[in-house]
Amino acid sequence: MGRVTTLLVGFVLIGTVGCGGEALPKRVPVEGTVLYKQKPVAGATVSFQSKDAPRSAAGITDDQGKFKLTMFEPNDGAVPGEHKITVIKLDTSNVVKGEMSASDPGEAYSKAMSQAASAPKGGAKDELPTIYGDMNTTPLKETVSESGPNVFTLQLK
């Protein structure tokens, strides 16, 4: 076996050993709606974080502001218990976009720099109050019940 093949096989084995032996925590379905100034927020990322969970559960709101949380598998919800919640929605209209060309990366870089120089400053901007986007400042908290139903309305001000 070649060196690259050996490395790839090693990474696959390490990955499967780490994933197969650990039991996933119990999750329950969680869904809800995000409202800002009494209106549904489309395209926002909602994250529920519990101190007892190995990771956040997250979802993205649809056109009606509705979301379903995913932790490990689609729509599997979140672990029962108290959660701090963040909600962010980024306006990326000021972010410079472009395609890099493998045949002439210098030309693509020049175009990107030219766009950046003429674009409004600031890049991605949160369309919602920043207090909701940080686990340290968010006032949003909910308790996910093992018996359900876990349907929450997150009213942002």
Secondary structure as UniProt FT lines:
FT   HELIX           3..20
FT   STRAND          31..36
FT   TURN            37..38
FT   STRAND          39..40
FT   TURN            42..43
FT   STRAND          45..49
FT   TURN            51..52
FT   STRAND          57..60
FT   TURN            63..64
FT   STRAND          66..68
FT   TURN            74..75
FT   STRAND          81..88
FT   STRAND          90..91
FT   TURN            93..94
FT   HELIX           105..118
FT   TURN            121..122
FT   STRAND          125..126
FT   HELIX           130..133
FT   TURN            135..137
FT   STRAND          141..144
FT   STRAND          151..156
//
